[in-house]
C-alpha cells in the first residue's frame, strides 16, 4: 500500500507542477488565454495542491503507525 500511495503522491506533485507551469506560461504570454483561463488554472492548482498535501499527510500517518 505504501508504494502505491507514494506513486500517487508523486503523480499529484507532478500535476501541481504542470498546472503551475501552464499558469505561469499563460501569465507570461498574456493576451486572451490569460484572461480566459488564469482563475481556472489557479483553482486547479489549489485543488491539486490540496490533494497532494492530504496524500502526504496520509502517507506520513501510515508510516508512523507502521503501515
MOPAC internal coordinates of N, CA, C and O (Angstrom, degrees):
PM7 1SCF
backbone

  N    0.0000 0     0.00 0     0.00 0    0    0    0
  C    1.4497 1     0.00 0     0.00 0    1    0    0
  C    1.5242 1   110.73 1     0.00 0    2    1    0
  O    1.2310 1   120.35 1   140.27 1    3    2    1
  N    1.3181 1   116.93 1   -39.73 1    3    2    1
  C    1.4542 1   121.05 1  -177.46 1    5    3    2
  C    1.5149 1   112.78 1   -61.52 1    6    5    3
  O    1.2310 1   120.50 1   139.95 1    7    6    5
  N    1.3399 1   116.65 1   -40.05 1    7    6    5
  C    1.4573 1   119.61 1  -179.24 1    9    7    6
  C    1.5237 1   111.16 1   -68.24 1   10    9    7
  O    1.2310 1   120.21 1   139.88 1   11   10    9
  N    1.3296 1   117.21 1   -40.12 1   11   10    9
  C    1.4612 1   120.06 1   178.61 1   13   11   10
  C    1.5286 1   110.12 1   -65.78 1   14   13   11
  O    1.2310 1   120.41 1   139.66 1   15   14   13
  N    1.3068 1   116.82 1   -40.34 1   15   14   13
  C    1.4622 1   120.67 1   178.38 1   17   15   14
  C    1.5230 1   110.51 1   -65.32 1   18   17   15
  O    1.2310 1   120.20 1   141.28 1   19   18   17
  N    1.3207 1   117.23 1   -38.72 1   19   18   17
  C    1.4655 1   120.90 1   178.08 1   21   19   18
  C    1.5265 1   110.44 1   -63.43 1   22   21   19
  O    1.2310 1   120.43 1   139.46 1   23   22   21
  N    1.3244 1   116.79 1   -40.54 1   23   22   21
  C    1.4646 1   120.45 1   178.08 1   25   23   22
  C    1.5284 1   110.02 1   -64.53 1   26   25   23
  O    1.2310 1   119.95 1   140.10 1   27   26   25
  N    1.3296 1   117.70 1   -39.90 1   27   26   25
  C    1.4588 1   120.48 1   176.42 1   29   27   26
  C    1.5277 1   111.63 1   -62.41 1   30   29   27
  O    1.2310 1   120.82 1   141.60 1   31   30   29
  N    1.3281 1   116.04 1   -38.40 1   31   30   29
  C    1.4620 1   120.34 1   177.77 1   33   31   30
  C    1.5244 1   110.49 1   -62.88 1   34   33   31
  O    1.2310 1   120.65 1   135.19 1   35   34   33
  N    1.3208 1   116.36 1   -44.81 1   35   34   33
  C    1.4660 1   120.61 1   178.91 1   37   35   34
  C    1.5309 1   110.26 1   -61.29 1   38   37   35
  O    1.2310 1   120.48 1   135.47 1   39   38   37
  N    1.3299 1   116.68 1   -44.53 1   39   38   37
  C    1.4644 1   120.13 1   179.12 1   41   39   38
  C    1.5324 1   111.67 1   -63.61 1   42   41   39
  O    1.2310 1   120.16 1   141.16 1   43   42   41
  N    1.3220 1   117.29 1   -38.84 1   43   42   41
  C    1.4622 1   120.71 1   178.25 1   45   43   42
  C    1.5282 1   110.54 1   -65.10 1   46   45   43
  O    1.2310 1   120.53 1   138.85 1   47   46   45
  N    1.3219 1   116.59 1   -41.15 1   47   46   45
  C    1.4695 1   119.88 1   178.76 1   49   47   46
  C    1.5282 1   111.40 1   -66.55 1   50   49   47
  O    1.2310 1   120.51 1   142.16 1   51   50   49
  N    1.3207 1   116.63 1   -37.84 1   51   50   49
  C    1.4637 1   120.29 1   176.80 1   53   51   50
  C    1.5251 1   109.83 1   -65.14 1   54   53   51
  O    1.2310 1   120.13 1   140.17 1   55   54   53
  N    1.3224 1   117.36 1   -39.83 1   55   54   53
  C    1.4637 1   121.06 1   177.55 1   57   55   54
  C    1.5315 1   110.79 1   -61.11 1   58   57   55
  O    1.2310 1   120.57 1   138.95 1   59   58   57
  N    1.3257 1   116.52 1   -41.05 1   59   58   57
  C    1.4667 1   120.50 1   177.88 1   61   59   58
  C    1.5283 1   109.96 1   -61.17 1   62   61   59
  O    1.2310 1   120.40 1   135.09 1   63   62   61
  N    1.3194 1   116.84 1   -44.91 1   63   62   61
  C    1.4663 1   120.71 1  -178.51 1   65   63   62
  C    1.5265 1   110.48 1   -65.01 1   66   65   63
  O    1.2310 1   120.25 1   138.72 1   67   66   65
  N    1.3344 1   117.13 1   -41.28 1   67   66   65
  C    1.4658 1   120.57 1  -179.33 1   69   67   66
  C    1.5326 1   110.46 1   -63.42 1   70   69   67
  O    1.2310 1   120.43 1   132.64 1   71   70   69
  N    1.3277 1   116.79 1   -47.36 1   71   70   69
  C    1.4664 1   119.60 1   179.95 1   73   71   70
  C    1.5286 1   110.56 1   -65.13 1   74   73   71
  O    1.2310 1   120.27 1   141.73 1   75   74   73
  N    1.3288 1   117.09 1   -38.27 1   75   74   73
  C    1.4607 1   120.58 1   177.50 1   77   75   74
  C    1.5259 1   111.03 1   -62.34 1   78   77   75
  O    1.2310 1   120.07 1   135.94 1   79   78   77
  N    1.3252 1   117.46 1   -44.06 1   79   78   77
  C    1.4603 1   120.85 1   179.57 1   81   79   78
  C    1.5284 1   111.34 1   -65.60 1   82   81   79
  O    1.2310 1   120.41 1   141.67 1   83   82   81
  N    1.3396 1   116.82 1   -38.33 1   83   82   81
  C    1.4633 1   118.99 1   175.94 1   85   83   82
  C    1.5299 1   110.58 1   -62.21 1   86   85   83
  O    1.2310 1   120.64 1   137.01 1   87   86   85
  N    1.3144 1   116.38 1   -42.99 1   87   86   85
  C    1.4581 1   120.45 1   179.19 1   89   87   86
  C    1.5115 1   112.58 1   -64.64 1   90   89   87
  O    1.2310 1   120.92 1   136.25 1   91   90   89
  N    1.3204 1   115.85 1   -43.75 1   91   90   89
  C    1.4666 1   119.10 1   178.95 1   93   91   90
  C    1.5171 1   111.68 1   -66.48 1   94   93   91
  O    1.2310 1   120.81 1   141.00 1   95   94   93
  N    1.3314 1   116.05 1   -39.00 1   95   94   93
  C    1.4648 1   119.72 1   177.45 1   97   95   94
  C    1.5157 1   111.74 1   -63.33 1   98   97   95
  O    1.2310 1   120.69 1   137.56 1   99   98   97
  N    1.3209 1   116.29 1   -42.44 1   99   98   97
  C    1.4550 1   119.80 1   177.74 1  101   99   98
  C    1.5141 1   112.01 1   -66.08 1  102  101   99
  O    1.2310 1   120.65 1   141.13 1  103  102  101
  N    1.3287 1   116.35 1   -38.87 1  103  102  101
  C    1.4594 1   120.79 1   178.90 1  105  103  102
  C    1.5302 1   110.56 1   -65.53 1  106  105  103
  O    1.2310 1   120.77 1   138.21 1  107  106  105
  N    1.3313 1   116.13 1   -41.79 1  107  106  105
  C    1.4657 1   119.84 1  -179.08 1  109  107  106
  C    1.5251 1   110.92 1   -67.61 1  110  109  107
  O    1.2310 1   121.13 1   141.81 1  111  110  109
  N    1.3312 1   115.44 1   -38.19 1  111  110  109
  C    1.4606 1   118.63 1  -179.49 1  113  111  110
  C    1.5121 1   113.18 1   -76.47 1  114  113  111
  O    1.2310 1   121.08 1   151.36 1  115  114  113
  N    1.3207 1   115.54 1   -28.64 1  115  114  113
  C    1.4658 1   119.29 1  -179.63 1  117  115  114
  C    1.5160 1   110.92 1    67.75 1  118  117  115
  O    1.2310 1   120.83 1    24.96 1  119  118  117
  N    1.2757 1   116.02 1  -155.04 1  119  118  117
  C    1.4451 1   121.40 1   174.50 1  121  119  118
  C    1.5209 1   114.20 1    76.04 1  122  121  119
  O    1.2310 1   121.63 1    20.65 1  123  122  121
  N    1.3318 1   114.49 1  -159.35 1  123  122  121
  C    1.4626 1   121.85 1  -174.33 1  125  123  122
  C    1.5236 1   112.09 1   -66.79 1  126  125  123
  O    1.2310 1   120.17 1   142.29 1  127  126  125
  N    1.3417 1   117.29 1   -37.71 1  127  126  125
  C    1.4709 1   119.48 1  -179.11 1  129  127  126
  C    1.5224 1   110.33 1   -61.18 1  130  129  127
  O    1.2310 1   120.29 1   135.95 1  131  130  129
  N    1.3064 1   117.06 1   -44.05 1  131  130  129
  C    1.4644 1   121.13 1  -179.50 1  133  131  130
  C    1.5285 1   110.59 1   -64.00 1  134  133  131
  O    1.2310 1   120.16 1   135.11 1  135  134  133
  N    1.3116 1   117.31 1   -44.89 1  135  134  133
  C    1.4688 1   120.33 1  -179.28 1  137  135  134
  C    1.5253 1   111.28 1   -63.41 1  138  137  135
  O    1.2310 1   120.81 1   142.50 1  139  138  137
  N    1.3177 1   116.06 1   -37.50 1  139  138  137
  C    1.4593 1   120.31 1  -174.97 1  141  139  138
  C    1.5279 1   112.45 1   -79.58 1  142  141  139
  O    1.2310 1   119.68 1   145.06 1  143  142  141
  N    1.3250 1   118.21 1   -34.94 1  143  142  141
  C    1.4662 1   120.97 1  -167.41 1  145  143  142
  C    1.5215 1   116.24 1  -118.15 1  146  145  143
  O    1.2310 1   118.83 1   176.94 1  147  146  145
  N    1.3180 1   119.83 1    -3.06 1  147  146  145
  C    1.4626 1   119.86 1  -172.84 1  149  147  146
  C    1.5326 1   112.08 1   -63.82 1  150  149  147
  O    1.2310 1   119.79 1   134.04 1  151  150  149
  N    1.3205 1   118.00 1   -45.96 1  151  150  149
  C    1.4653 1   119.84 1  -179.69 1  153  151  150
  C    1.5185 1   111.93 1   -67.49 1  154  153  151
  O    1.2310 1   120.59 1   141.56 1  155  154  153
  N    1.3273 1   116.48 1   -38.44 1  155  154  153
  C    1.4608 1   120.84 1   179.10 1  157  155  154
  C    1.5379 1   110.74 1   -63.50 1  158  157  155
  O    1.2310 1   120.78 1   136.02 1  159  158  157
  N    1.3295 1   116.12 1   -43.98 1  159  158  157
  C    1.4687 1   119.53 1   179.39 1  161  159  158
  C    1.5260 1   111.06 1   -65.93 1  162  161  159
  O    1.2310 1   120.29 1   144.00 1  163  162  161
  N    1.3390 1   117.05 1   -36.00 1  163  162  161
  C    1.4634 1   119.67 1   177.83 1  165  163  162
  C    1.5315 1   110.22 1   -64.50 1  166  165  163
  O    1.2310 1   120.46 1   138.21 1  167  166  165
  N    1.3196 1   116.73 1   -41.79 1  167  166  165
  C    1.4729 1   119.57 1   177.79 1  169  167  166
  C    1.5163 1   111.46 1   -63.75 1  170  169  167
  O    1.2310 1   120.52 1   138.02 1  171  170  169
  N    1.3338 1   116.61 1   -41.98 1  171  170  169
  C    1.4664 1   120.06 1   177.97 1  173  171  170
  C    1.5242 1   110.87 1   -61.76 1  174  173  171
  O    1.2310 1   120.72 1   138.51 1  175  174  173
  N    1.3379 1   116.23 1   -41.49 1  175  174  173
  C    1.4626 1   119.76 1  -179.93 1  177  175  174
  C    1.5159 1   111.24 1   -64.56 1  178  177  175
  O    1.2310 1   120.29 1   136.65 1  179  178  177
  N    1.3108 1   117.05 1   -43.35 1  179  178  177
  C    1.4598 1   120.04 1   179.57 1  181  179  178
  C    1.5203 1   110.37 1   -63.95 1  182  181  179
  O    1.2310 1   120.23 1   139.07 1  183  182  181
  N    1.3254 1   117.17 1   -40.93 1  183  182  181
  C    1.4584 1   120.64 1   177.05 1  185  183  182
  C    1.5207 1   112.07 1   -63.18 1  186  185  183
  O    1.2310 1   120.76 1   136.85 1  187  186  185
  N    1.3327 1   116.15 1   -43.15 1  187  186  185
  C    1.4653 1   119.96 1   179.11 1  189  187  186
  C    1.5228 1   110.73 1   -65.84 1  190  189  187
  O    1.2310 1   119.90 1   141.69 1  191  190  189
  N    1.3221 1   117.79 1   -38.31 1  191  190  189
  C    1.4592 1   120.74 1   177.00 1  193  191  190
  C    1.5242 1   110.87 1   -64.88 1  194  193  191
  O    1.2310 1   120.41 1   139.85 1  195  194  193
  N    1.3274 1   116.83 1   -40.15 1  195  194  193
  C    1.4555 1   120.94 1   178.29 1  197  195  194
  C    1.5304 1   110.49 1   -60.25 1  198  197  195
  O    1.2310 1   120.73 1   132.82 1  199  198  197
  N    1.3227 1   116.21 1   -47.18 1  199  198  197
  C    1.4639 1   120.43 1   179.38 1  201  199  198
  C    1.5267 1   110.40 1   -62.15 1  202  201  199
  O    1.2310 1   120.17 1   136.45 1  203  202  201
  N    1.3229 1   117.28 1   -43.55 1  203  202  201
  C    1.4607 1   120.62 1  -179.30 1  205  203  202
  C    1.5253 1   111.23 1   -62.96 1  206  205  203
  O    1.2310 1   120.06 1   136.80 1  207  206  205
  N    1.3193 1   117.49 1   -43.20 1  207  206  205
  C    1.4690 1   120.46 1  -179.52 1  209  207  206
  C    1.5280 1   110.50 1   -65.73 1  210  209  207
  O    1.2310 1   120.12 1   137.07 1  211  210  209
  N    1.3366 1   117.38 1   -42.93 1  211  210  209
  C    1.4613 1   120.45 1   178.66 1  213  211  210
  C    1.5227 1   110.43 1   -61.19 1  214  213  211
  O    1.2310 1   119.96 1   136.53 1  215  214  213
  N    1.3226 1   117.67 1   -43.47 1  215  214  213
  C    1.4657 1   120.64 1   178.40 1  217  215  214
  C    1.5264 1   111.35 1   -62.75 1  218  217  215
  O    1.2310 1   120.17 1   140.33 1  219  218  217
  N    1.3226 1   117.29 1   -39.67 1  219  218  217
  C    1.4588 1   120.70 1   178.79 1  221  219  218
  C    1.5205 1   110.70 1   -65.25 1  222  221  219
  O    1.2310 1   120.24 1   138.10 1  223  222  221
  N    1.3310 1   117.14 1   -41.90 1  223  222  221
  C    1.4633 1   120.79 1   178.58 1  225  223  222
  C    1.5241 1   110.36 1   -63.22 1  226  225  223
  O    1.2310 1   120.20 1   137.23 1  227  226  225
  N    1.3265 1   117.23 1   -42.77 1  227  226  225
  C    1.4666 1   120.50 1   177.75 1  229  227  226
  C    1.5143 1   110.58 1   -62.80 1  230  229  227
  O    1.2310 1   120.23 1   137.89 1  231  230  229
  N    1.3321 1   117.17 1   -42.11 1  231  230  229
  C    1.4658 1   121.20 1   179.67 1  233  231  230
  C    1.5234 1   110.94 1   -61.45 1  234  233  231
  O    1.2310 1   120.41 1   134.26 1  235  234  233
  N    1.3253 1   116.81 1   -45.74 1  235  234  233
  C    1.4615 1   120.97 1  -179.74 1  237  235  234
  C    1.5263 1   110.40 1   -64.67 1  238  237  235
  O    1.2310 1   120.18 1   137.99 1  239  238  237
  N    1.3226 1   117.26 1   -42.01 1  239  238  237
  C    1.4629 1   120.64 1   179.41 1  241  239  238
  C    1.5255 1   110.81 1   -63.15 1  242  241  239
  O    1.2310 1   120.16 1   139.14 1  243  242  241
  N    1.3129 1   117.30 1   -40.86 1  243  242  241
  C    1.4673 1   119.84 1   178.66 1  245  243  242
  C    1.5323 1   111.27 1   -67.34 1  246  245  243
  O    1.2310 1   120.59 1   142.33 1  247  246  245
  N    1.3025 1   116.47 1   -37.67 1  247  246  245
  C    1.4758 1   120.66 1   179.34 1  249  247  246
  C    1.5312 1   111.10 1   -66.46 1  250  249  247
  O    1.2310 1   120.14 1   142.35 1  251  250  249
  N    1.3186 1   117.34 1   -37.65 1  251  250  249
  C    1.4610 1   119.98 1   179.97 1  253  251  250
  C    1.5172 1   112.17 1   -69.54 1  254  253  251
  O    1.2310 1   121.02 1   148.87 1  255  254  253
  N    1.3313 1   115.65 1   -31.13 1  255  254  253
  C    1.4512 1   120.69 1  -179.69 1  257  255  254
  C    1.5258 1   112.70 1   -88.30 1  258  257  255
  O    1.2310 1   119.98 1  -174.22 1  259  258  257
  N    1.3040 1   117.65 1     5.78 1  259  258  257
  C    1.4529 1   121.78 1   178.16 1  261  259  258
  C    1.5146 1   113.60 1    82.45 1  262  261  259
  O    1.2310 1   120.12 1  -165.81 1  263  262  261
  N    1.3189 1   117.38 1    14.19 1  263  262  261
  C    1.4599 1   121.21 1  -178.05 1  265  263  262
  C    1.4483 1   109.88 1   -92.41 1  266  265  263
  O    1.2310 1   120.10 1   180.00 1  267  266  265

